[in-house]
Amino acid sequence: MWRWVGFALCVVLLCASAYASAGVGTVRPGTTIVHDDFTYTVERVAAHAEKSSEMYEVTLRVENRAKRVPYLWQDAIAYVVDEHGHKYHPISRGTLKLAAGSKAWVHPRFRLPQQVRKPTLRFWDSVFMGDVFDGVQYARTAVALY
């Protein structure tokens, strides 16, 4: 039993060190981001000014490439980070259950202060087995919204 505990601890440490040692890469909309058997692709970004803020609506294709398991999308998986590292969570609360082998389009919305420059969209939805092997790359990829 202690061997398995040691093995699991090594895997966790390997994943944590890979995640901590690599920076965030920025990609353009249209780039597919892989999260285990699931993918996220920003297809469109719509921004418009309001009285004291900027509204962003992101059209995002979410695909479940798994053969058996469903995937639960929640808008809270996506968040925006500005050039200073401030996080902005979606004002929308959409959820969607994707069957294995299916895809759908979701539209998370964000309200950002007008002074925000160079916003990027990022994702966090825990670590699945496939993420361990690529150092949780999906969480270290940002999509430029500018």
C-alpha positions, 0 to 999 in steps of 0.5 A, a space after each residue: 500500500 505504501 508503494 501506491 501512496 509513494 507513487 501517487 505522491 510522486 505523480 502529484 509532485 511531478 504535476 505540481 512542479 511542471 505547472 509551477 515551472 512553466 509560464 502562461 502562453 497567449 494564443 489567438 481566438 480559434 486556437 483549440 485548448 485541450 483539457 483531457 478529453 475536452 476542448 475549448 475553442 474561442 470562436 468569437 469575441 464581442 465587446 461593447 462599451 457601457 456607461 462605466 464598463 466594457 461588456 464581453 461576450 465570448 462564443 466558445 465551442 466546447 467539445 467532449 471527445 470522450 467515448 463514454 463520460 459526459 462533461 459538465 460545462 459551467 460558465 464559471 470555468 472561464 475567467 478573464 485576467 487583465 494585464 495586471 493579473 486581476 481576475 474577473 469572473 463571468 456574470 453569466 451562470 450558464 451550465 450545459 451537460 455534454 454527452 460523450 462525443 458531442 459539442 455545443 456552443 456556450 456564451 459566457 459574459 464578462 463585465 470589465 472596468 473600462 480601463 482594462 487593457 489586454 484582457 485574456 480568457 483562461 480556464 480552470 476545471 480541476 486536473 484530470 488524468 490527461 492533464 497530468 501528462 501535459 503539465 496542466 497545459 490548458 490552465 496555462 494557456 490564455 486566449 487574447 480578447 484584444 
